[in-house]
């Protein structure tokens, strides 16, 4: 995580900044990629309850942790972000 923070900071991005996550899409992608809340949480360094709360729309993630999640789930970061104009049929990323 330190390396990722350094890279993001070098690019002018605050790795600790919290961002709104598209909760429904986050859960759909996690399930499509056959990850449990527990293994995703362990991989990005949070408690499983955090993933549960993110998927319920009750919590957000830092940019750094969201980048890690997107990498693990093999989707572009944009697929996990809240996009009001995106409909339910939007592309879920790479297959």
ZIGIFEN-V408209 format. One record per residue. N is the residue number from 0. RES is the residue in one small letter. SS is DSSP state (a for helix, b for strand, c for the rest). Layout:
N:RES:SS ; N:RES:SS
This chain:
0:x:c ; 1:x:a ; 2:x:a ; 3:x:a ; 4:x:a ; 5:x:a ; 6:x:a ; 7:x:a ; 8:x:a ; 9:x:a ; 10:x:c ; 11:x:c ; 12:x:c ; 13:x:c ; 14:x:c ; 15:x:c ; 16:x:c ; 17:x:b ; 18:x:b ; 19:x:c ; 20:x:b ; 21:x:c ; 22:x:a ; 23:x:a ; 24:x:a ; 25:x:a ; 26:x:a ; 27:x:a ; 28:x:a ; 29:x:a ; 30:x:a ; 31:x:a ; 32:x:c ; 33:x:c ; 34:x:c ; 35:x:c ; 36:x:a ; 37:x:a ; 38:x:a ; 39:x:a ; 40:x:a ; 41:x:a ; 42:x:a ; 43:x:a ; 44:x:c ; 45:x:c ; 46:x:c ; 47:x:a ; 48:x:a ; 49:x:a ; 50:x:a ; 51:x:a ; 52:x:a ; 53:x:a ; 54:x:a ; 55:x:c ; 56:x:c ; 57:x:c ; 58:x:c ; 59:x:c ; 60:x:b ; 61:x:b ; 62:x:a ; 63:x:a ; 64:x:a ; 65:x:a ; 66:x:a ; 67:x:a ; 68:x:a ; 69:x:a ; 70:x:a ; 71:x:a ; 72:x:a ; 73:x:c ; 74:x:c ; 75:x:c ; 76:x:a ; 77:x:a ; 78:x:a ; 79:x:a ; 80:x:b ; 81:x:c ; 82:x:c ; 83:x:c ; 84:x:c ; 85:x:c ; 86:x:c ; 87:x:c ; 88:x:c ; 89:x:c ; 90:x:c ; 91:x:c ; 92:x:c ; 93:x:c ; 94:x:c
